[in-house]
Amino acid sequence: MAAEDRNFFPAAIRALKPHDWTEIASAVTAHKDPLFSDITEERFGVLREHILRLEQEAEAERG
């Protein structure tokens, strides 16, 4: 069990009030996850295309 599970979360549950949890939730959900942003998806799309092109070139050389 992680230290957070053992210490932090039980203490937070005891100490924080409903309005604290609401504030935390709104602060956390206000930020978008950079891993799933449109810019990241576009960059990975370009990378996927490049990898596929390299694979096709390698197959053409083998074949």
The first five atom37 places (N, CA, C, CB, O) and aatype in JSON, in Angstrom:
{
  "aatype": [12, 0, 0, 6, 3, 1, 2, 13, 13, 14, 0, 0, 9, 1, 0, 10, 11, 14, 8, 3, 17, 16, 6, 9, 0, 15, 0, 19, 16, 0, 8, 11, 3, 14, 10, 13, 15, 3, 9, 16, 6, 6, 1, 13, 7, 19, 10, 1, 6, 8, 9, 10, 1, 10, 6, 5, 6, 0, 6, 0, 6, 1, 7],
  "atom_mask": [
    [1, 1, 1, 1, 1],
    [1, 1, 1, 1, 1],
    [1, 1, 1, 1, 1],
    [1, 1, 1, 1, 1],
    [1, 1, 1, 1, 1],
    [1, 1, 1, 1, 1],
    [1, 1, 1, 1, 1],
    [1, 1, 1, 1, 1],
    [1, 1, 1, 1, 1],
    [1, 1, 1, 1, 1],
    [1, 1, 1, 1, 1],
    [1, 1, 1, 1, 1],
    [1, 1, 1, 1, 1],
    [1, 1, 1, 1, 1],
    [1, 1, 1, 1, 1],
    [1, 1, 1, 1, 1],
    [1, 1, 1, 1, 1],
    [1, 1, 1, 1, 1],
    [1, 1, 1, 1, 1],
    [1, 1, 1, 1, 1],
    [1, 1, 1, 1, 1],
    [1, 1, 1, 1, 1],
    [1, 1, 1, 1, 1],
    [1, 1, 1, 1, 1],
    [1, 1, 1, 1, 1],
    [1, 1, 1, 1, 1],
    [1, 1, 1, 1, 1],
    [1, 1, 1, 1, 1],
    [1, 1, 1, 1, 1],
    [1, 1, 1, 1, 1],
    [1, 1, 1, 1, 1],
    [1, 1, 1, 1, 1],
    [1, 1, 1, 1, 1],
    [1, 1, 1, 1, 1],
    [1, 1, 1, 1, 1],
    [1, 1, 1, 1, 1],
    [1, 1, 1, 1, 1],
    [1, 1, 1, 1, 1],
    [1, 1, 1, 1, 1],
    [1, 1, 1, 1, 1],
    [1, 1, 1, 1, 1],
    [1, 1, 1, 1, 1],
    [1, 1, 1, 1, 1],
    [1, 1, 1, 1, 1],
    [1, 1, 1, 0, 1],
    [1, 1, 1, 1, 1],
    [1, 1, 1, 1, 1],
    [1, 1, 1, 1, 1],
    [1, 1, 1, 1, 1],
    [1, 1, 1, 1, 1],
    [1, 1, 1, 1, 1],
    [1, 1, 1, 1, 1],
    [1, 1, 1, 1, 1],
    [1, 1, 1, 1, 1],
    [1, 1, 1, 1, 1],
    [1, 1, 1, 1, 1],
    [1, 1, 1, 1, 1],
    [1, 1, 1, 1, 1],
    [1, 1, 1, 1, 1],
    [1, 1, 1, 1, 1],
    [1, 1, 1, 1, 1],
    [1, 1, 1, 1, 1],
    [1, 1, 1, 0, 1]
  ],
  "atom_positions": [
    [[0.85, -1.18, 0.0], [0.0, 0.0, 0.0], [0.9, 1.24, 0.0], [-0.97, 0.0, 1.23], [1.86, 1.32, 0.76]],
    [[0.57, 2.19, -0.85], [1.35, 3.42, -0.97], [1.14, 4.31, 0.25], [0.96, 4.18, -2.26], [0.12, 4.23, 0.93]],
    [[2.13, 5.15, 0.49], [2.06, 6.07, 1.63], [0.84, 6.99, 1.54], [3.34, 6.92, 1.71], [0.23, 7.33, 2.55]],
    [[0.49, 7.38, 0.28], [-0.69, 8.24, 0.11], [-1.95, 7.54, 0.61], [-0.86, 8.64, -1.36], [-2.79, 8.14, 1.27]],
    [[-2.06, 6.26, 0.27], [-3.23, 5.49, 0.69], [-3.28, 5.31, 2.19], [-3.26, 4.14, 0.0], [-4.35, 5.33, 2.8]],
    [[-2.11, 5.13, 2.79], [-2.02, 4.9, 4.23], [-2.2, 6.18, 5.04], [-0.69, 4.26, 4.56], [-2.85, 6.17, 6.08]],
    [[-1.61, 7.28, 4.55], [-1.56, 8.49, 5.37], [-2.38, 9.66, 4.83], [-0.15, 8.93, 5.51], [-3.23, 10.21, 5.53]],
    [[-2.12, 10.03, 3.6], [-2.72, 11.25, 3.07], [-4.23, 11.16, 2.9], [-2.09, 11.59, 1.75], [-4.96, 11.99, 3.43]],
    [[-4.69, 10.16, 2.17], [-6.12, 10.09, 1.86], [-6.99, 9.94, 3.11], [-6.38, 8.95, 0.92], [-8.01, 10.62, 3.2]],
    [[-6.64, 9.08, 4.06], [-7.47, 9.03, 5.28], [-7.49, 10.38, 6.03], [-6.94, 7.94, 6.22], [-8.54, 10.78, 6.55]],
    [[-6.35, 11.07, 6.08], [-6.31, 12.38, 6.75], [-7.15, 13.39, 5.98], [-4.84, 12.89, 6.87], [-7.86, 14.19, 6.58]],
    [[-7.09, 13.35, 4.65], [-7.89, 14.27, 3.83], [-9.37, 14.02, 4.04], [-7.53, 14.13, 2.35], [-10.15, 14.97, 4.14]],
    [[-9.77, 12.77, 4.09], [-11.18, 12.43, 4.29], [-11.68, 12.97, 5.63], [-11.39, 10.9, 4.21], [-12.8, 13.46, 5.74]],
    [[-10.83, 12.86, 6.65], [-11.23, 13.36, 7.98], [-11.25, 14.89, 8.03], [-10.29, 12.82, 9.05], [-12.11, 15.47, 8.69]],
    [[-10.31, 15.55, 7.35], [-10.13, 16.99, 7.52], [-10.95, 17.84, 6.56], [-8.69, 17.33, 7.36], [-11.4, 18.93, 6.93]],
    [[-11.15, 17.38, 5.35], [-11.79, 18.23, 4.34], [-13.31, 18.16, 4.43], [-11.34, 17.81, 2.95], [-13.9, 17.11, 4.68]],
    [[-13.91, 19.3, 4.22], [-15.37, 19.45, 4.25], [-15.91, 19.36, 2.82], [-15.78, 20.8, 4.92], [-15.15, 19.46, 1.86]],
    [[-17.24, 19.18, 2.67], [-17.81, 19.07, 1.31], [-17.42, 20.22, 0.38], [-19.31, 19.01, 1.41], [-17.15, 19.99, -0.8]],
    [[-17.4, 21.46, 0.89], [-17.03, 22.58, 0.02], [-15.56, 22.49, -0.41], [-17.28, 23.92, 0.73], [-15.2, 22.96, -1.49]],
    [[-14.7, 21.89, 0.44], [-13.3, 21.69, 0.06], [-13.2, 20.72, -1.11], [-12.48, 21.16, 1.26], [-12.45, 20.94, -2.06]],
    [[-13.97, 19.64, -1.04], [-13.96, 18.64, -2.11], [-14.48, 19.24, -3.42], [-14.79, 17.41, -1.72], [-13.98, 18.92, -4.49]],
    [[-15.49, 20.11, -3.33], [-16.03, 20.79, -4.51], [-14.96, 21.67, -5.14], [-17.28, 21.63, -4.14], [-14.79, 21.68, -6.36]],
    [[-14.25, 22.4, -4.31], [-13.18, 23.28, -4.81], [-12.05, 22.46, -5.45], [-12.61, 24.14, -3.65], [-11.53, 22.82, -6.5]],
    [[-11.7, 21.37, -4.81], [-10.66, 20.49, -5.36], [-11.09, 19.93, -6.7], [-10.34, 19.33, -4.38], [-10.33, 19.93, -7.67]],
    [[-12.32, 19.45, -6.77], [-12.83, 18.86, -8.01], [-12.84, 19.88, -9.14], [-14.24, 18.3, -7.8], [-12.48, 19.55, -10.27]],
    [[-13.26, 21.11, -8.85], [-13.3, 22.11, -9.91], [-11.89, 22.51, -10.34], [-14.09, 23.34, -9.46], [-11.67, 22.81, -11.51]],
    [[-10.95, 22.53, -9.42], [-9.57, 22.86, -9.78], [-8.94, 21.76, -10.62], [-8.73, 23.09, -8.52], [-8.19, 22.04, -11.56]],
    [[-9.25, 20.53, -10.3], [-8.67, 19.4, -11.02], [-9.3, 19.26, -12.41], [-8.86, 18.1, -10.23], [-8.58, 19.0, -13.38]],
    [[-10.6, 19.43, -12.52], [-11.27, 19.24, -13.81], [-11.09, 20.44, -14.72], [-12.75, 18.97, -13.59], [-11.37, 20.34, -15.92]],
    [[-10.64, 21.57, -14.2], [-10.45, 22.75, -15.04], [-9.25, 22.61, -15.96], [-10.29, 23.99, -14.18], [-9.16, 23.3, -16.97]],
    [[-8.33, 21.73, -15.62], [-7.12, 21.55, -16.42], [-7.29, 20.33, -17.32], [-5.88, 21.38, -15.51], [-7.7, 19.26, -16.88]],
    [[-6.97, 20.53, -18.58], [-7.04, 19.42, -19.52], [-5.78, 18.58, -19.4], [-7.23, 19.92, -20.96], [-4.7, 19.09, -19.12]],
    [[-5.94, 17.32, -19.61], [-4.81, 16.4, -19.58], [-4.0, 16.59, -20.87], [-5.28, 14.92, -19.43], [-4.54, 16.37, -21.95]],
    [[-2.73, 17.0, -20.77], [-1.95, 17.24, -21.98], [-1.74, 15.98, -22.82], [-0.61, 17.82, -21.61], [-1.48, 16.08, -24.02]],
    [[-1.85, 14.84, -22.22], [-1.66, 13.6, -22.96], [-2.77, 13.4, -23.99], [-1.61, 12.42, -22.02], [-2.55, 12.75, -25.01]],
    [[-3.94, 13.94, -23.74], [-5.08, 13.73, -24.62], [-5.53, 15.01, -25.32], [-6.22, 13.14, -23.85], [-6.7, 15.13, -25.68]],
    [[-4.64, 15.96, -25.5], [-5.01, 17.21, -26.16], [-5.0, 17.04, -27.67], [-4.07, 18.34, -25.74], [-4.44, 16.08, -28.19]],
    [[-5.61, 17.98, -28.36], [-5.64, 17.95, -29.83], [-4.23, 18.1, -30.4], [-6.54, 19.06, -30.37], [-3.89, 17.45, -31.39]],
    [[-3.42, 18.94, -29.78], [-2.05, 19.15, -30.25], [-1.25, 17.86, -30.13], [-1.37, 20.28, -29.46], [-0.52, 17.49, -31.06]],
    [[-1.38, 17.19, -29.01], [-0.66, 15.93, -28.82], [-1.14, 14.89, -29.82], [-0.84, 15.41, -27.39], [-0.32, 14.16, -30.38]],
    [[-2.44, 14.81, -30.04], [-2.97, 13.85, -31.0], [-2.44, 14.14, -32.39], [-4.51, 13.88, -31.0], [-2.12, 13.22, -33.14]],
    [[-2.35, 15.41, -32.75], [-1.81, 15.78, -34.06], [-0.34, 15.37, -34.17], [-1.96, 17.31, -34.29], [0.08, 14.83, -35.2]],
    [[0.44, 15.63, -33.13], [1.86, 15.25, -33.15], [2.03, 13.74, -33.27], [2.56, 15.74, -31.88], [2.88, 13.28, -34.04]],
    [[1.23, 12.97, -32.54], [1.33, 11.52, -32.63], [0.82, 11.03, -33.99], [0.53, 10.87, -31.49], [1.31, 10.01, -34.49]],
    [[-0.13, 11.72, -34.57], [-0.59, 11.36, -35.91], [0.54, 11.5, -36.92], [0.0, 0.0, 0.0], [0.73, 10.62, -37.77]],
    [[1.28, 12.6, -36.83], [2.42, 12.8, -37.72], [3.47, 11.71, -37.48], [3.04, 14.2, -37.51], [4.04, 11.18, -38.43]],
    [[3.71, 11.39, -36.23], [4.68, 10.34, -35.89], [4.23, 8.98, -36.43], [4.89, 10.27, -34.38], [5.04, 8.23, -36.98]],
    [[2.95, 8.67, -36.28], [2.42, 7.41, -36.81], [2.62, 7.32, -38.32], [0.92, 7.27, -36.47], [3.04, 6.28, -38.84]],
    [[2.31, 8.4, -39.01], [2.49, 8.42, -40.47], [3.95, 8.2, -40.84], [1.99, 9.76, -41.05], [4.24, 7.45, -41.77]],
    [[4.85, 8.84, -40.12], [6.28, 8.69, -40.38], [6.73, 7.24, -40.17], [7.09, 9.63, -39.49], [7.48, 6.69, -40.98]],
    [[6.28, 6.64, -39.09], [6.63, 5.24, -38.8], [6.08, 4.32, -39.88], [6.09, 4.82, -37.4], [6.79, 3.41, -40.34]],
    [[4.85, 4.53, -40.29], [4.26, 3.7, -41.35], [5.03, 3.86, -42.66], [2.78, 4.06, -41.55], [5.24, 2.88, -43.38]],
    [[5.44, 5.09, -42.97], [6.21, 5.33, -44.18], [7.55, 4.59, -44.12], [6.44, 6.84, -44.39], [7.97, 3.98, -45.1]],
    [[8.22, 4.65, -42.97], [9.49, 3.93, -42.79], [9.29, 2.43, -42.94], [10.09, 4.25, -41.42], [10.12, 1.75, -43.55]],
    [[8.2, 1.93, -42.4], [7.91, 0.5, -42.51], [7.68, 0.1, -43.97], [6.67, 0.14, -41.66], [8.17, -0.93, -44.42]],
    [[6.93, 0.92, -44.7], [6.67, 0.64, -46.1], [7.96, 0.66, -46.92], [5.67, 1.65, -46.67], [8.16, -0.19, -47.78]],
    [[8.84, 1.63, -46.64], [10.13, 1.71, -47.32], [10.99, 0.49, -47.03], [10.86, 2.98, -46.92], [11.63, -0.06, -47.93]],
    [[11.0, 0.07, -45.78], [11.79, -1.1, -45.39], [11.26, -2.36, -46.07], [11.77, -1.29, -43.85], [12.05, -3.2, -46.51]],
    [[9.94, -2.5, -46.16], [9.36, -3.65, -46.84], [9.68, -3.63, -48.32], [7.85, -3.69, -46.63], [9.94, -4.68, -48.91]],
    [[9.65, -2.45, -48.93], [9.97, -2.35, -50.35], [11.41, -2.76, -50.62], [9.72, -0.91, -50.84], [11.7, -3.41, -51.63]],
    [[12.3, -2.38, -49.72], [13.72, -2.75, -49.86], [13.92, -4.26, -49.69], [14.58, -1.99, -48.84], [14.77, -4.85, -50.35]],
    [[13.14, -4.87, -48.81], [13.25, -6.32, -48.58], [12.64, -7.12, -49.71], [12.58, -6.7, -47.27], [13.1, -8.22, -50.04]],
    [[11.59, -6.55, -50.31], [10.77, -7.32, -51.2], [11.18, -7.39, -52.59], [0.0, 0.0, 0.0], [10.52, -8.04, -53.4]]
  ]
}
